């Protein structure tokens, strides 16, 4: 399976991450897109809790031009194409790739539609010669820089500057003229400017000027074919040494003698692999180098035996391996193993207790090629991300996913990739951060019909979480906040793409908020993902009502094309309530938890015998309906539920509903089709609780029935 994006991430930050193609798990409140000087597009999404994530859409289809470097220092973010990396400091200024500066209006002295291709051509030529810079685009010392970019001054050292020479031979055993050297002060991560943290090798050395102190050095080497695609990657590290005078350290590629190897219980083929290196100082931002090498590319690293004494060292390999071609249910391994203090030998034997077994089904009404992203984050990381991979849909497969107490996962699924020059996501689901238990077996259903409005759910322990989740409805004093996403599936923690659509789609939406029957707010939420609403209401006890209409039609949508949902509930002024650690009311430098979750009712649907294409056999139907409340709200017992169905959207029929306890109801009915193409089943549901809260929901073309 061909991978479509090689991700090469270099981060200088305490809080940053490469997210590949996937948007964040939480509903984004703002998003902006910028075009890099090389023609690549970067969408910056700011989630409700204030975190920025980056969706990268490369302009090139192959080669190192399709690999992107993410670098961050403090609040500055850079997206650097792999073809630009060897030229930083010798023809290209780092400011060219400052995302926030570009968003603010800074300009580059190039034509993006042409410069990216020219740079890729220059990279190929220079890669063949084994020497970068000083020719072609950069002849005569020509340098390209961003106009209007902000500058940053490094901490001024209070000692004499020393010359630190990082010497190396390359993968071929010759004095290195390719590759990148990194030097990092492990006493204070702010001591050196970003441009002083890395340098290129020339004649077997990369020179730095640095004050006395403790340091770490890393040499990163690669080989590439004629098209610039990486064919081998090596990490050679000197994790700790002191500088008290001029100093020379060696990071020869030959020291990277341990190849990343996985031994799995079932036969599996390497599809994608990478290596993560993080060196943290006693204070200041960490240095992180994250190279996703792609399918079949061997990665080797230099093992170490002595734990670092200054700051911290964390590393891990990560890989996706797939089942060989053949009959039976396909499977894959998604693996990563962390080490702290030292870099171990890279042969890992995986057993059943190292992974969770996930029975995963991906639903879509049309055969398509979608995308799937799954990103693991250890406790020592501030954020994480991996590139997505193609997935043929609809599909059922077994997924063996690494499990550890300090490892959480997030990601998403796109049911197809819209046509156009850039990859994008459409019609899928996001998942919240969650962990797995080694040796466990779980079931995950993606995009399982019917789709309907849902709210974020925290899947980590509420009193001990590494990320924060905004509940669907909260009240602080008399301020209401909502975060509800239409077209979500029935898996807790999943939220859909909501009011977002691609150019061929027609997306409609409307919301109305009432207090004691009087409208206090209404509007059109189309263009975002969720309904994100803040609204003051009167202080006294009252009955609040919220209505959300959502419609989505287009060439890739036949099922669950519209929803109409009405909530009512009792509410009053809130004071003195604090949410647990995993939840928050509003974003900020410190999460605001001074609010209460409103007791809105929730619905989950499970259609009996539903196939991955969203259909079931005509005739007797069984529907399990689970009625609950928003997480952490003051829930009252669910007292009643009704279900109706329609085959034409006009005539509605009652079903026989049986209460099974704990808010679970079962509906029996007969939906018979005589047509060759079958019919769509629309659903109309109501429910209520003992406190007077109600929900009424209509789902158009919820799922499909076909004649045998």
N, C-alpha and C positions, 0 to 999 in steps of 0.2 A: 504494500500500500504506500503510495507516494505521499510524503509529508509536504504540506503546502507552505510552511513557514518555519525557517530555522530561527530560533530565538537566542540571541547572544546578549546577556544582560550584564551590565557593569553598573553597580549602584554604590554611591558614596552617601549613605544615609542611615539614620536610625529608624526611619519609617518610610519604606518605598517598596515597590514590587512591580514585576512584569506580569501583566495579566493576559497576554496573548490576545485572542480575539474577543474573549467574553466580557460583557459588561458586568458590573458588580452584582452581588446577590441581593442587595437592598435596592429599593426603588430609588432611582436617581432623581434629584431635584433640579439639577442644571446639567447641561452638556454643551460643549463647544468643540468645533472641529477646526483644525488648522492644517495647512499643507506645508510640509517641510521643503527646503530648497531642492531636495532630490525627488520631489513629486509624491512621496509617501504621505498618507493622511493619518492624523492622530486625533482621535476624539477623546476629550477629557471629560469624565463624568464625576460630578461631586455628589456623593451619596448623602443621605439624611444625617449621618453622623459626622460629616465633614471630610471624609476620606476621599482622595482623588484616585481614580483608576483610569487606565489608558487602554483604549482599543486602537490597535495599529492595523492599518490597511496598506500593505506594501504596494508600490507602483510596479516593481519588477516581479516576474514570474519564477525566476530561478537564480541560482548563484548567491554569492555573498551580499548582493544588493537586496536580497530578500530577507537577510538576517538583519535584525535591528538591535542596537545597543541602547539600553535604558540606563542612564546615569542620573543620580540625584545627590545633591549636597544641600542639606538644610531644606530650604523651600524652592530650590531651583531644580527643574526637571529637564533632562535632555534625552531626545530620541535620536540615536546616531546609527545610520545604516552601516552594515558590516563593511561595505566597500569604502566608507569614509574613515574607518578606524585607523588604518595605517598612515593616513595623511593628517591626522590631528597634530597640530604643532609644526607641520611642514607643508603647509598649503591650505589647510582648513582650520579655521578657528572654531573652538567648541561652541561659541555663542550661536553659530548657525543653526544649532539644533536645540536651542532653548525654547521649549514649548510655550511656557507662559509669556516669554518676551514676544514670540510670534503672535500669540493671541492678543497681546496688548498693542500690536500694530508695528512692531519692529520689522524691518524689511531686509531681504537678502539680495545681493547684486547679481542674481542669476535668474534664468527662466526655469522654473521647476520641471516643466514638461520636457526639457532637453538636458538639463544638468544631471539628472539622475542617470540617464542612459550614458552620457559622456563619462561620468565618474565610474560606472560599471565597466565600460570599455577600457578606461585607464587602469582599473584594478586588474583586469585580465591580462593586459599587456605587461604590467609591472610584476604581477605574480609569476608570469612565465620567465621573466628575467631574474626574479629573486631579489628585486630591489625596488623600493617605493619612494616616490617624490623626486622633484627636481626636473621633471620632464613632462612633455605633453601639456596637460592642463596647468601644470605647476612649473613650467619652464620659466627661467629667469627669476625664480623666487616669488612667483605670483601667489598671493594669499587672498582667500575669500573669508569675509567676516560679516557678521550681522550688524546692521546699522540701528542704533537705538537700544541695544541690549544692556541690561544693568550689569554692573561690575561688582565684584566681591573682593575684599581685602582679607588675606589670610592673617592668622594670629602672628604678630611679630615676634620672632624668637629672641630670647635673651641670652644667646650664646653665639659663638662664632659658627659660621657655616662650614660644613664638611662636604667633601666630594664622596658620594657613595656610588660606586661602580657595580652595577648588576650585570655580571658577565654570563654568557651562555653559548653553547653550541646548539644548533637547531636539530630537528628530527633526523636530518641526513648526516649529522655529525660534523657539520661545518660551522665556523663562527657565524652566529645568527645575524641575518640581515632581514628576517621577517619575524613576526611575533611582537608581543607587547610585554613590557616589564611594569610591575606595580611596586611602589614603595609606600609604606603606610606607617605612620608614627603610632605606636600602641600605647603611648602615654596620653596623647591628646589627639583625637581624630580631626580636630579643627586646625592643627598646627600647619598643615600644608594646604595650599590652594588645590582645587581639583586638577588643574593643569600640571601641578607639581607632584601628583600622585602616580602618574603613569608617563611612560616614554617608550619610544620605539627602539628596537635593537638596530645597531649599525656596526658592522665589523666585529660582531660578537660582544658588544657592550651597550648598555643603556646607562647614561650618567644622570645623577640627581644631585642637587644641592640641598642639604638638610642640616639642622642643628643637632647637637648631641641629644641622645635619648635612646629609647628602645624602639625597634622597628621590626617589620615583617616585609618580606619580599616574595613576589610571585612572578614566575615566567609562564606566559600562556603562548603555546605554539600550535600551529595547524598546518596541514598540507591541503591543497585544493587541486581539483582537476582543471581541465582546459576551460570549463565554463565557470570556474570559480566556486564550485560546490565543495564544501569541506569533505575530506576523505580520512582525516585523522586529527585528533585533538589530544594535547598533553598539558597537564598542570604540573609545574615544578615549583615547589614552595620551600622557602626558608622561613618558617613561621615566627622565629624569634632570634634576634641578635641585637647587640648594643653598638652604638656609634659613639665613640669618644675621640676619634681622629678620622682622617680619611680612611675609607673602608671599601673593600672589595668582597662581594659575595657571589657565589655561583648558583645558577638555577638551570643547569644544563637540561635539555629535553630528555636526555638518556636517564636522568634520575627518576623520571616518571615511568617507573617500570611495572607498576601494578595496574593491570587492565580491569576495568569494570566488567564483572561477570556475574550473572545470576544463574543459579541452579534451582529450577522449579519442579514441583511434583509432577506436572504434566508437561509434555513437549510444548515449547513455545518459541516463536521467532521474534527477534528484536525488531521493533518498529520505530521506536524513538528512544533516545537516551540523552542524558545530560549530567552535569556535575555542578554542585553548588559549593562555593567557598566563601566563608564569612569570617573576617577578622575584626574583632571589636577592641577598641581602646578602653582605658580606664575611664575616660570621659570623652564626650564628643561623638560624632557619627561614625558608624562602622564602614569598613570597606567590604563590598560584596561583589563577587564575580560569579555569574551564573551563565553557563554556556550550554544551550540545548543544541546538540550536534546533529540530530536528525536520524533517519533510519539507517541502521547498519554501520554507522560511523563509530569506530572504536575510540574510546576515551581511556587514557591512562593517567595516573597521578603518582606523585612521589610520597610513599608512606613515611611517617615519622613515628618515633618511639617515645620521645620525651615531651610531656605535657607543657604547654606554654605557661609562663608564670605571670606575664603582664597582659591584662585584658583577657579576651576569650577567643577561642578558635572553634568554629562549628563548620562541619562539612557533611555532605551526603550526595550519593548518586541517586538519580531517579530515572526510571525507565518504564516504557510500556511495551509489553510483549504480547503477541497475538497467537492464536491457535493456527496450526498448519492447515492448508486447504483440505477439505474433505467433508464427509457426511457428519451429521450430528449437530448439536447446539454449539455455535461458536463460543469461544471464551477468550479472555485476555487477563493479563496480570498488569496491575498498576502499582509499582513498587518504589519505595524510597527508604533508606536506612541512614539514620543520623549518627554522627560521632562527635564528641566534644573533647577538646584538649589536644588530641592527636589526630593524625590522618591514618586510618588503618589500611591493611591490605584489602583489596577491592573485590574479593571473591565472596559472594553471599549465597548461602544455602537456605532456601525458603522452605518452611514447613507449614502445616495447617494452622499452627498457633500464631504464625506471623501475619496472617491475613484474615480478613472477613470475606465470606463468600456471598456475593450479591447476585440474586436472580433479577436481572434487569430487563424490562420491556419498554421499548420506545414506540409510541403510538403515532400514527399519521394516516390520514384517509387516502393519501396518494403515495405511490412509490417515488422516492426522492433520495438525493444524496444530501445528508445534513451534516452537522458538525457537533462534536461532543468535546467538552473541556472538563477536566478534573484536575484540580490543583491542591496539593498537600502543603500544609504549613505547620512547622514545628513551633514549640513554645518560644524558642529563641528568635523567631522571625516576627517582624512587625506586619508584613503582608506577603503575599505570594501570588504566583500565577504561572501558568504553563500554556503553551500553544494548544490550540484545538486540533482535532484530527477528523478526517472524513468518516461518516458512518452511513451505511446503506440502510434505508428505512422503508417500511416498518421493520422492526427487528427485536428479537429476543436473544439475549446472550448471558453468559455467566461471567462475572467480573470478580477477580481475586485482588483485593485492595489491601495495601499495607495498613496494619493496625498497631498503634502504640498509645500509651496514656497521654503523651504530649503531642500527638499528631491529630490535626483536624483537616477536614477536606471541604472544598467548595467548588462550584463550577456551574455548568449550564449545558443546554442542549438546544440546537437550532434545527427545526424540521426540514429546512432547505436553505440554500444560499441564493439570494435573488440574482438575476442576471445583471451584468454591469462590469465596469473596469475594476471595481474594488469589492473584496469580500465583505459581506455583512451578514448579520444574523436575522432570522425571521421566524415567527410562529412557534417559538419554543418556550422553555422554562428556565428559570434560575433556581439554584438550590442554596440554602443557608449553610453556614459553617456547621459541621458536625463531625463526630468521631466514629470510629468503628472499634469493636472489641474483637481481639484475636480469637480465631476459632469459632466465631459466631456465623450464623446464616441469616440474611435479611432479604426482603423483597422490595424493589423500587420500581414504580411505574411512572414513566415520563409521558406527559401530555395525554394521560388516559382520560377519555371522554366520559361524561360531559365536562366541558370547561366552564368555569364560572368565576365570579369575584372571590378573592381570598386575600388574607392579610399575612404579613410575615410572622413566622413562628421561630422562637429561639430553640434550637435543638441541643445546645450545650446546657449543662446544669445552671439553673437560674442564679445560684449563689456563687458560681465560680466559672466565669466565662472569659474568653480571650477576645471576643468581639461582641458588639452590642446590637440589639434589634429594637426597632421602633414598632410597638404594637399598632394594630389597625385603627384604634380609636382611643384617645386619652383625653382627660380633662385636668387642667391645672387652674385652680380658681374657677374662672368662668371662660377660660380659653380652651376650645376644642381643637384637637389635631387629628387628622385622618390620613391613613396610608393604606389604601385598598386597591388591589390590582385585578382588573378583569382578565378573563381567559386564562386563569390559573387552573392547574389540574388538582387532583384529590390527594396528593402526597403532602403530608405536613412538612412545612419548610420550603415547598416549591411556590414560586410566584411566576406568573406568565409575563408576556411582553406587553400586556395591557393595551393602551391606546396608541401604541407605536405600529406603523405599517410601512411597507416599502412603496415605491412609486406606483405600482400597479394596483394597490389596494385602495379600498374605500373604507375609512375608519370614521365612525361617528361616536359621539358621547355627550352625555349631559348629566349633571347632578343637581339635586335640590336638597337643601337642609332646612328643616322646619322646627319651630318651637311652639308647642301647643297649637299646631295647625297653621301658624303664620310663617311664611317664607322668610328666612333670615339670610340665605345665601343660595346662589345658583350660578351655573356657568358651564363652560365647555372644556373638559380636560384633555381634549385630543392633542397629541403632539408629545406628551410625556409617556411614562410607563404606567405609573399608578395615579390614582386620584390623591394628590397631596394638598390638603386643605387645612388652613388655620382660620378659626372664626370665633369671635367673642359672642356669648349668648347671655341672656338675663340670668341673674344669680339664683332666683328662687327655684324650688322644685318644679319640674315640668316634664312634659312628654316630648322627647326629641324624635325627629324622623329624618331619615336619610334615604334618598332614592338615587340609584346609579343606573343609567342606561349605557350600554356599550354595544357597538356593532362593528363587525369586521368581515368584509367580503373581498374576494380576489381569486386569482386562478389557482391558488393552493389551499383554498378554504372551502370545505363543503359541510363540515360538522361544527356544531357549537358556534354559529355565526353571530349570535346576538344574545344578550341577557338583559333582563329588567329585574332589579332587586330593590325591595323596600324593607327598611328596618324601622322599627319603633322601639323605644326603651325609656325608662324613667331615669332622670338625671338631676343632680343638684350641685351646688357650689362645693368645691373640693379644697380642703386644706389639711396639712399635716400627714400626707400620704407620700411614701417613698417607694419607688419600684426597686426590685432586686437588681443585682449587678448586671445580669444579662440583658436587661431592658432599659430603655431610656425614653424620655419625652421629646427632647429637642437636642439638636446638635450644638456643639460649641467646643472650646478648648478643653472643657471638662463636661462630660455628659450630664445633662439635666435630668434628674430622676424624680423631681418633685411633682408628681401627678398620679392619677389613678386611671386604670384601664376601664373604659366604658363597657357595659355588659351586652354588647351586640351578639346576636346569635350567629352561629356559623353552620355551614352545611358541607358534608362530604358525600359523594355519590359513588356507588359501586354497582355497575350493571352486570348481571350474571351472564357468563359466557361471552363476554366482549372480546373480539379478536383484535390483534394489534392494528388492523386497519379501521377500527372504530365501528365495526358492524357486528351484528349477532343474527341468529336464525329467526326468521319470521315465525310467529306463533306465541306460545306462552312466554312471558317475560317476568324476570325477577329483579327487583331493584332494592338494594340496601341503602338506607339513608341514615346518616349519623348527624344528629343535631347537637351542637355544643355551643361554647362561648369563646370569645377572644381570650387568649392566654393571659392568666393572672387577673382576670376580671372577677367580680363578685357574682359567681354563677348560681342561679336558682334552678331547681329541678325542671327538666323539660316535661311538659304536660300533654302535648298533642302535636300531631303532624298529619298532613294530608298530601296526597299525590294525585295529580291528573296527568293524562297524556293526550296527545293529538298527533294524527298522521298528516294533517293538512294545515295546521296552525290556526284553524278557524273553529272546528268542532272539538270540544274537549270531553273526555270520558273519565269518570272516577275509577280509582283502583281500590283493591282491597288492601288496607294497611293494617299491619300487625305490630304492636309494640313489643320489643324484645328486651327492654330495660336499658338503663344508662344512656338514654337518648338515641338508641338504635331502633329503627323502624324498618319493616320489610313490606314492600308493595308488590302485589301480584296483579298482572293484567295480561291481556292478549293483544298483541299488535301483529296483524296479518297483512301481508302485501301480496298482491297478485301480479305486480308489474315485474318485468325482466330486470329493471334497474333497481328495484326495491324502493323503500320509502324511508324518509327521515322521521324520527320520533322526537317530538318536542315535549318538554316536561314543564309542569307547573306545580310548585311545592309551597306549602305553608307550614309554619311551626310556631309554637309559643312556649313560654316558660311560666313558672308560678309567680314571678314578679311582674308579669305583664309585658315582657319583651316579646316582640313578634318579628318574623321574617316571612316575606312572600317573594318567591323567585320564579321567573319564567325563562326557560332556556330554549331558544329556537334551534331546531335541527340538532338536538343534543347528541343523538347517535343514529345509526342506520340499521335497518333490518332488511334482510334479503330473503328471497324465496329459494327453497331447496329444489 
